[in-house]
Amino acid sequence: MSKQEIGKKNWLVIVLLGLAGQIAWNVENSWFNTFVFDTITPDPKPIAWMVAVSAITATLTTLVMGTISDRVGRRKPFILYGYILWGISTALFPATASIRNVRFAILAVIAADAVMTFFGSTAYDATYNAWTTDISNKSNRGRLSALISTFPLLAALIGAGLSGVVIDSLGYVTFFIALGILVSVLGIVGGLLLEDSKTLRRTPKDERKNLIIDMFDGFSLHTIKTNQELFLVFSSVSLFSIGFQVFLPYQIIYLNNYLNISKSLVGLISAIAVLISILTAVPAGKLADRGYINQFAFLSPFLLCVGLMLFSLSRSVFTLTITGSLLYISLVVYTLSTGAWIKNLLPEGSRGKFEGIRMVFNVAIPMLIGPAIGSLLVTNFGVPTVLHGETGFIPTPILFPVAGLISVTSILPLLIVKKKRSARDASDD
């Protein structure tokens, strides 16, 4: 396949669906948590519970729906209808705040987040991600991953930059409704333009395993041994993401309530940091296609660790913007390098299923462990507060250095890959 064979229409679909999906995920990761803190309770534990349930939902959904899309040989219907329902469920999310009983409101917000996550993971994690692998190859996956890695940054630009202004001016209800409409509309346009890869084939009925067996065969010792390098890269991603999830659910709450920075100003800081980091994506993607994937994967955890240490010491808008840029730059470089690396290793014919396996490492484990660590840090080292008659804690800077130290351990699995490659090269000689 030549470098140009992804095609202009496919590039457009990649942008429309990728950006819509990441805007929705960015808002869920940032503003859902802030919404709970502002409108229901300042107790950090419900946020950790919500993130954990969302992670489990996302992982199981991706594993099931990805495997089904492999078996039926189609991604399009899952993407098209998934995006429509994703937008609708997002628009309905703020209705949970109308429940006056705090305990019931917490249960409702967790359930609403899980429903939204089911549709989002069906459309984006299970099938959109598999489709981008279907239509690409090793000659263009560095640039493809570079483009995809900018979507979380652009989403942060919109989700943090514009969102803070909208929420401050018009409130959460208007914000979530507008977001839901945006996700559904972009999903409809992109979904209708999308065409499944011609190489994707329905699995004949006589060759299909039982669905449950098929899904969990990906975790068998045989599969792990056969795909050792892939699972080691998965493990690296998991450790990196655990560190990120220690601080991410509480970052805006920290800026709003510990540093007393308004949502609008938080948006401005994020917007500038994102614009700076986006400039690194295109050249990094080109270098990844030229063979620098491994170097980027090793470098970025150290960059994130340094950035988090400095972010914890920052107090002014200027220093928060500079150190925040380091966080985003490390994220984009790590995401594009490991993203291309993983796409090159995914077994053809079961990419949807392996997207589900990736979710275990990329979402389930990090979002179960990371926010729980963050919640413990907030509870034990946070500033006590009372909001709407509910007691809780405001996050403090300790979140960030702890997150950095955890993230830097992500190089350990990569060192094992390097050692195994060296041993294999030596034996070949």
C-alpha positions in Angstrom: 0.0 0.0 0.0 1.4 3.4 -0.9 1.5 6.3 1.5 -1.4 8.1 -0.2 -3.8 5.1 -0.2 -5.7 6.1 3.0 -7.5 8.6 0.7 -8.8 12.1 1.1 -12.3 11.0 2.1 -11.0 8.6 4.8 -8.7 11.4 6.2 -11.9 13.6 6.5 -13.8 10.8 8.2 -10.8 10.2 10.6 -10.9 13.9 11.5 -14.6 14.2 12.0 -15.1 11.1 14.0 -11.8 11.3 15.9 -12.4 14.9 17.0 -16.0 14.3 17.9 -15.1 11.3 20.0 -12.2 13.0 21.8 -14.3 16.1 22.6 -16.8 13.8 24.3 -14.1 11.9 26.1 -12.4 15.0 27.2 -15.5 16.5 28.7 -16.3 13.2 30.5 -12.8 13.0 31.9 -12.7 16.7 33.0 -16.1 18.3 33.3 -18.2 15.3 34.5 -16.0 15.3 37.6 -16.2 19.0 38.1 -20.0 18.8 37.6 -20.2 16.3 40.4 -18.1 18.4 42.7 -20.0 21.7 41.9 -23.6 20.4 41.9 -23.7 17.2 44.0 -20.9 16.7 46.5 -17.3 17.8 47.1 -16.4 14.3 48.4 -13.7 12.9 46.1 -14.8 9.3 46.5 -17.9 9.4 44.2 -15.6 10.8 41.4 -13.3 7.8 41.9 -16.3 5.4 41.8 -17.7 7.1 38.7 -14.4 6.8 36.9 -13.9 3.2 37.9 -17.4 2.1 36.7 -16.9 4.0 33.5 -13.6 2.3 32.9 -15.1 -1.2 33.5 -18.0 -0.3 31.2 -15.7 1.0 28.5 -13.4 -2.1 28.6 -16.2 -4.7 28.6 -18.0 -2.8 25.8 -15.0 -2.5 23.6 -14.1 -6.2 24.1 -17.6 -7.4 23.3 -18.5 -5.0 20.5 -15.0 -5.1 19.0 -15.2 -8.9 18.8 -18.7 -8.8 17.3 -17.6 -6.3 14.6 -14.7 -8.6 13.7 -17.1 -11.5 13.4 -19.7 -9.7 11.3 -17.0 -8.0 9.2 -18.5 -4.5 9.6 -17.6 -1.4 11.6 -19.9 1.2 10.0 -23.2 0.5 11.7 -21.6 0.4 15.1 -19.9 3.7 14.5 -22.9 5.6 13.0 -25.6 4.6 15.5 -23.1 4.6 18.4 -22.2 8.3 17.8 -25.9 9.3 17.6 -26.7 7.6 20.9 -23.5 8.9 22.4 -24.5 12.5 21.8 -28.0 12.0 23.1 -26.8 10.4 26.3 -24.3 13.2 26.9 -27.0 15.8 26.4 -29.1 14.1 29.1 -26.3 13.8 31.7 -27.0 17.0 33.7 -30.5 15.8 34.5 -28.9 13.8 37.4 -28.4 17.0 39.3 -32.2 17.5 39.7 -32.3 14.5 42.1 -32.3 16.1 45.6 -31.2 13.1 47.6 -27.4 13.1 47.4 -27.0 9.3 47.5 -29.5 8.7 44.8 -27.9 11.6 42.8 -24.5 9.9 43.0 -26.0 6.6 41.9 -27.8 8.3 39.0 -24.6 10.2 37.8 -22.6 7.0 37.9 -25.3 5.1 35.9 -25.7 8.0 33.4 -21.9 8.1 32.9 -21.9 4.3 32.3 -24.6 4.6 29.6 -22.8 7.3 27.8 -19.6 5.3 28.0 -21.3 2.2 26.5 -22.3 4.1 23.4 -19.0 6.0 23.2 -16.9 2.8 23.6 -19.0 1.0 21.0 -18.5 3.8 18.5 -15.0 5.0 19.2 -12.9 2.5 21.2 -14.2 -0.7 19.6 -14.9 0.1 16.0 -13.4 3.5 15.0 -10.0 2.6 16.3 -10.2 -0.8 14.6 -11.3 0.9 11.4 -8.3 3.2 11.3 -6.1 0.2 11.6 -8.0 -1.6 8.8 -7.4 1.3 6.3 -3.7 2.0 7.1 -0.3 0.2 7.1 3.2 0.6 8.4 4.1 3.2 5.8 1.5 5.7 7.1 0.7 4.8 10.7 3.2 7.2 12.2 1.4 10.1 10.5 -2.0 8.6 11.2 -1.2 8.2 14.9 0.3 11.7 15.0 -3.0 13.1 13.6 -5.1 11.0 16.0 -2.9 12.0 18.9 -3.8 15.7 18.2 -7.5 15.0 18.7 -7.3 14.8 22.5 -5.3 18.1 22.4 -7.8 19.8 20.1 -10.6 18.4 22.3 -8.9 19.9 25.3 -8.7 23.2 23.5 -12.5 23.0 22.9 -13.4 21.1 26.0 -11.4 23.2 28.4 -10.9 26.4 26.5 -14.5 27.0 25.3 -16.2 24.9 27.9 -15.1 27.0 30.8 -16.5 30.1 29.2 -19.8 28.4 28.3 -20.3 26.9 31.8 -19.4 30.2 33.5 -21.8 32.1 31.3 -24.7 29.7 30.5 -24.4 26.8 33.0 -23.9 23.1 32.8 -27.3 22.2 31.2 -26.7 24.3 28.1 -23.1 23.1 27.8 -24.0 19.4 27.9 -26.9 19.8 25.4 -24.7 21.7 23.0 -21.9 19.1 23.3 -24.4 16.2 22.7 -25.7 17.8 19.6 -22.1 18.4 18.3 -21.1 14.8 18.9 -24.3 13.4 17.2 -24.1 15.7 14.2 -20.4 15.0 13.5 -21.0 11.3 14.0 -23.8 11.3 11.5 -21.8 13.1 8.9 -18.6 11.0 9.4 -20.5 7.8 9.8 -22.4 8.2 6.5 -19.2 9.1 4.7 -17.3 6.1 6.2 -16.8 2.9 4.2 -15.5 -0.3 5.6 -12.2 -1.6 4.5 -12.4 -4.0 1.5 -10.0 -6.3 3.4 -12.5 -6.8 6.3 -14.3 -10.1 6.0 -17.2 -11.7 7.9 -16.0 -14.7 9.8 -17.8 -17.8 8.4 -20.3 -19.3 10.9 -18.5 -22.7 10.9 -15.2 -20.9 11.9 -16.7 -18.8 14.7 -15.9 -19.7 18.3 -18.3 -19.2 21.1 -18.5 -15.4 21.6 -17.3 -15.6 25.2 -14.5 -18.0 24.4 -13.5 -15.8 21.4 -13.3 -12.6 23.5 -11.3 -14.1 26.3 -9.0 -16.2 24.1 -7.1 -12.9 23.7 -5.9 -13.3 27.3 -4.8 -16.9 27.0 -1.1 -17.8 27.7 -0.8 -18.9 24.1 -2.0 -15.5 22.8 0.2 -13.6 25.3 3.3 -15.6 24.3 2.6 -15.3 20.6 2.2 -11.5 21.0 4.8 -10.8 23.7 5.9 -7.5 22.4 2.4 -6.2 22.0 1.5 -7.1 25.6 4.6 -5.4 26.9 3.7 -2.2 25.1 0.2 -2.6 26.5 1.8 -2.8 29.9 3.8 0.3 29.4 0.7 2.2 28.3 -1.1 1.0 31.4 1.6 2.3 33.8 1.8 5.7 31.9 -2.0 6.0 32.1 -2.2 5.1 35.8 0.1 8.1 36.5 -2.1 10.3 34.3 -5.3 9.2 36.0 -3.9 10.0 39.5 -4.3 13.7 38.8 -6.5 14.1 35.7 -9.9 13.7 37.4 -9.0 16.3 40.0 -6.9 18.8 37.9 -9.6 21.3 37.1 -11.0 21.1 40.7 -7.4 21.8 41.9 -7.1 24.8 39.7 -10.6 26.2 40.5 -10.5 25.6 44.2 -6.9 25.4 45.4 -5.4 28.1 43.2 -8.7 30.0 42.8 -8.5 30.2 39.1 -11.8 30.6 37.3 -13.1 28.1 34.8 -12.6 30.7 32.0 -9.0 31.3 32.9 -8.4 27.5 33.2 -9.7 27.3 29.7 -7.2 30.0 28.5 -4.3 28.2 30.2 -5.4 24.9 28.6 -5.9 26.5 25.2 -2.4 28.0 25.0 -0.8 24.8 26.3 -2.6 22.7 23.7 -1.7 25.0 20.9 2.0 24.8 21.9 1.9 21.0 22.1 0.0 20.5 18.8 3.0 22.0 17.0 5.0 18.9 18.1 2.6 16.4 16.7 3.2 16.7 12.9 7.1 16.6 13.0 6.9 13.9 15.7 4.6 11.8 13.5 7.0 12.1 10.5 9.9 11.1 12.6 7.9 8.1 13.9 7.4 6.9 10.3 11.2 7.2 9.9 11.8 4.8 12.8 11.9 6.9 15.9 8.8 5.3 17.5 10.9 3.5 20.3 12.9 6.6 21.2 9.8 8.7 21.6 8.1 6.1 23.8 11.2 6.1 26.1 11.6 9.9 26.3 8.0 11.0 26.9 7.5 9.4 30.4 10.6 11.3 31.7 9.2 14.5 30.1 5.8 14.0 31.8 7.5 13.4 35.2 9.5 16.6 34.9 6.4 18.5 33.8 4.3 17.3 36.7 7.0 18.1 39.2 7.1 21.7 37.9 3.3 22.0 37.5 3.0 21.2 41.2 5.2 24.2 42.0 3.5 26.6 39.6 1.2 29.3 40.9 1.0 31.9 38.2 -1.0 31.7 35.0 2.3 32.0 33.0 4.1 29.1 34.8 1.0 26.9 34.8 0.8 27.4 31.0 4.4 26.6 30.4 4.4 23.5 32.7 1.0 22.5 31.4 2.5 22.5 27.9 5.1 20.0 29.0 2.3 17.7 30.2 0.5 17.9 26.8 3.7 17.5 24.8 4.6 14.4 26.7 1.1 13.0 26.2 1.1 13.6 22.4 4.5 12.2 21.9 3.8 9.1 24.0 0.4 8.5 22.5 1.5 8.8 18.8 4.6 6.6 19.4 2.8 3.8 21.3 -0.3 4.1 19.1 1.7 3.5 15.9 3.7 0.8 17.6 0.5 -1.1 18.7 -1.2 -0.7 15.3 1.8 -2.4 13.7 1.5 -5.3 16.1 -2.3 -5.9 16.1 -3.1 -9.3 14.5 -5.1 -9.0 11.3 -8.6 -10.5 11.5 -9.0 -9.8 15.2 -8.2 -6.1 15.5 -11.6 -5.2 17.1 -11.0 -7.9 19.8 -7.5 -6.6 20.5 -8.8 -3.1 20.8 -10.8 -4.5 23.7 -7.7 -6.0 25.2 -5.9 -2.7 24.8 -8.8 -1.1 26.7 -8.0 -3.3 29.7 -4.5 -1.9 29.8 -5.2 1.6 28.6 -8.5 2.3 30.4 -9.7 -0.3 32.9 -6.6 -0.8 35.0 -5.5 2.9 34.9 -9.0 4.3 35.7 -9.5 1.8 38.5 -6.1 2.4 40.1 -5.2 6.0 39.2 -8.3 7.9 40.5 -8.3 5.6 43.6 -4.8 6.7 44.4 -5.8 10.3 43.7 -8.8 10.0 45.9 -6.6 8.7 48.8 -4.2 11.6 48.3 -7.0 14.2 48.2 -8.6 12.7 51.3 -5.4 12.5 53.3 -3.6 15.6 52.1 -6.4 17.8 50.8 -7.9 20.9 52.3 -11.2 20.2 54.2 -14.2 22.0 52.7 -18.0 22.2 52.9 -20.1 22.7 49.7 -23.9 22.5 49.6 -23.8 21.2 53.1 -21.6 18.3 52.1 -18.1 17.8 53.5 -15.2 17.0 51.3 -11.6 17.9 50.4 -9.9 20.2 47.9 -7.0 18.6 46.0 -3.5 19.8 46.8 -0.2 19.8 44.7 0.9 16.4 46.0 -1.1 14.7 43.3 1.3 15.8 40.6 4.7 14.5 41.7 3.1 11.2 42.8 1.6 10.9 39.3 4.9 11.7 37.7 6.8 9.0 39.6 4.2 6.4 38.7 4.2 7.3 35.0 8.0 7.1 34.6 7.8 3.3 35.5 6.2 2.8 32.1 9.7 2.5 30.6 10.3 -0.8 32.4 8.2 -3.0 30.0 9.9 -1.2 27.1 13.3 -2.0 28.5 12.3 -5.7 28.5 11.3 -5.3 24.8 14.7 -3.8 24.1 16.5 -6.6 25.9 14.5 -9.3 24.1 15.2 -7.6 20.7 18.9 -7.4 21.5 19.0 -11.1 22.5 17.1 -12.0 19.3 19.5 -10.0 17.1 22.5 -11.5 18.8 21.2 -15.1 18.2 20.5 -14.2 14.5 24.1 -13.1 14.2 
